[in-house]
């Protein structure tokens, strides 16, 4: 089962006010590091975030687990899965003695990028290139891409980073407002949240090797309530929700990940 103390710690870090886009990017790396550590028993921090992932091993491993979660979701919820893009092609990668910056590491990262483009159809504006990770050319796009991968996995019932959980709460809030504004449409079927998975990495059945990539790997999707007693946190959340609601009310609604990208751009303005 996921370590909720780690996720709660990530919550307080994810929603604090930021004075610059660099601080916001650092907080997102903290959130993603806590998330990956919870899923895979890694020891990544925000400071070692790029170093811990530039071999591509953890990225490809996660991609294959997203594939399995998508397959399980499709089998258990065929009606809900029908309109969704379901990734299915496993990522082949080298996991032993991979040196950062080596050809093998670059190949692993390239395979993960190909999976993101072809299996998840992630928008180009959220994608990164191999050198962006291996040579630290563009940390921002790497982080945004990883957030989008986490967002897609959450639709299949996988545990999500705290920032994604916050986005889901915002979406629910906006849907509730739309239902109150148009009560006649309340009975129409809407998109339902995917059911949570029932077991975690530490609950793999006996007889299955822990290191095997084809072992069952399922997460319990459990939302963590945010503590809003801190006034600065409340101001930060309010600013985020106001901007987010303004964007979603435009004629063309961008995906939530583009809102996150925009928050990086306006981060230097601080919290008003």
N, C-alpha and C positions, 0 to 999 in steps of 0.2 A: 504494500500500500504506500502511496506517496507520502513523503515527509511533509506534513502540513505546516510544521514550524518553519521550514525553509521557504515554503510558498508564502506564508504570512509575512515573513521577512522581506520577500521580494515585493509584496504588496505595498509596504510602507515606502520602499525605495522607488517603486514605479510611479507613484502618484505625488511625490513631493515636488514643489515648485522648482523650476530651473531658470538659471540666469543666462544660459547660452545653449546653442544647439549641441555643443560638445558635451555639456552636462547631461542633456537629454539622451544623447547617443550612449554615453557611459551607463546611464540608468537602464537603458534597454539591454545592454550587454550584461548587466548584473541580473536582470530578470531572466534573460535567456540562459545564462550560466546556471542559475538556481534550477531552472526547469530541466536542463540537460543533466545536471547532477542528480536530480531526483529520479529521472527516468533510467539512467545508465550507470549510476554510482561513479560518476566522473569526479574530478577535483578541479574543475575550471572556475576561474574567477573573472571578473571584468577585466582585470589587468592582463591575465593570461588567456583571454578569450580567443584571440586570433591564433596564438601559438598552439592552443589546445585543439584546434580544429583544422589547421592548415594541412594536415596529412590527408584529410578527406575521409578517413576511416569512419569516424563517428557520424559524419554526414551521410555516407552511403548506407551505413547500418540503420540509421534512422529512416532513410528513404524506404528500405525494404520492410521496416516495421509499419510504416504508413500503408504500404501495399497490403500487408496482412490485415491491418485494421480495416481497410477499405473492403477487402474481400469478406471479412466477417460481417461488416455492416450490411453489405449487399445481400448476404445470405439471410440475415436476420430481419432486414427491413427492405424487401425488394421494391415496394411501392415508393418509399422515400428515396431509394437509391437510383430509381430509374432516370430522373432528370439530371442527376449529378455526374460530373466527370470522375470516373473511377480509375485511379492508377493501378496498373497491374504488372508492368514490366520490371522485373527485379534489376537492381544495379549490381553489376559485377565489379569487384574491387579487391585490391591487395591489402591485407590487414597485418602482415608480419614484417617487422623490421623496416617500416616505412620511415624514411628520413625526410624531414621538412625541406621543401624546396627541390626535392629530387624529382626525376621523371615520373616515378611511380606515384608520388604524392600529387603531382600535377594531373596525372591521368585519373586518379581517384576523384579529384575535385571536378575535372571536366566531365566525368561520368555522372556526377551528382547534378551538375548544371544541365546536362542533356535530359536527365530525368525530370527536373523541374520544368523545363520548357515543353517537353513532349508529353509527359504523363499528367502534370498538373496545369499545363498551359498558363504558367505565371506570366503576367504582363512584363514586357521588356523594361518598363520604367522601374520595376522592382527586382530585376535580375542583376547579377554580377558576373564578371569574367574571372578566369582562373587567376590572373595576376592581381586582381582586386583582393584576393585572400592570401595567396602565396607571397606576394610582394607588398602587401598592405597598401595597394593603390587606392582602394575605395571601401573603407570599412562600412560606410553608411549603407551602401547598396547590399552588401553582404548581410548586414543585420536585418534590413528590410525584407530581403528574400527569405531569411530564416524565419522571420515572424510570419510571413505569408505561408510558408510550409507548415508552421505550427497551427496557423488558422485553418488550413485545409484539413489537417489531422484531427483537429477538434470537432470537425463536422462528422467524423467517423467515430467519435466517442473517446478519442485520446485525450490525455491530460494536456491542458493548455497553459502557457505562461500567464502570469497575472495580468499583463497588458491585454491579452486576448480575452480573458475573462471580463475585464472592464469593458471592452468593446461590446461583448455580448450583453452586458447589463444595459449599455447605452441603447443598443438595438431594441431590446425588450421595452425600454422606456419609451422610445419613439413609436414602436408598434402600439403600445398602450394608449399613447396620445392620439394616434391616428384612429384607433378604434373608438375612443371617446368622442372624437371630432366627427366620425362617420359611423354612428351606432348601427345603421342599417346593414353595414358590411361586416358586422361582427360575427355573423354566422357562417361566413365564407371560410372554406378551409385555408389555413395558412401554413407556413413552413414551421415544422416542429423541430425542436432541438433533438439531436441524436441521443439515444439512451446511453448511459455510462457503461463502460466495460466492467467486468466483474473481478478481474484479478490482475496482479502486477508482476513485475520481473521477479520479485522475491517469493512468488507463490507458484513458480513453474512446477508442474507435476513431477513426481518422482520418476526416475528413469530417463529424464531428458537432461543432457549436458547443458550446463549454464552458458558455455561459450558458443553453443551451436546457434548459427544465425537463423535456422529454420525452426527454432523452438517457439512455442506459443508465447506471445508477448502482448499483454493487454493491460490497459491502465484503467483505474477507477476514476471516472470523471466526477470530481467533487468541487463545487464552487465554494470559494472562501469569501466570506463577507468582509468588506473593508471597514476599517475603523475610521469614522469620520469626525471624531472628537477634536482633532487638531485643526485649527482654523486655517492654517496655511495649506494643509492638504485639501480642505474643502474648497478653498479659493482656486487651487490648481484644477481640481476636478470640475468645478463650475466653468472655468475658462475652456477646458477641453470639451465639455459637453455643449457649451454654447457654440463654439466654432464647429464642432462636429454636426450639430443640428442644422446650422446654417448651410453647410456644404451639402448635406443630404436633402435639404429642401430645394436645392437647385433643380432645374429641369432635367439635367443629366446627372445621375447619382454615381459618383466614383466609389470604388471599393474602400473599405475602412482602412486598408493598408496605405492608400494614398493620403488619407487624413493623417495617419501617423507620419508619413513622409513630410507632409506640410508642417506638422508640429516641429519637426527638426528645423525647418526653415524659419519659423517664427520664434523659435526658442531663444534667439539672441535678444528678443524684445523684452523678455522677462514676463512675469505675471503681473498684470495690471490690477 
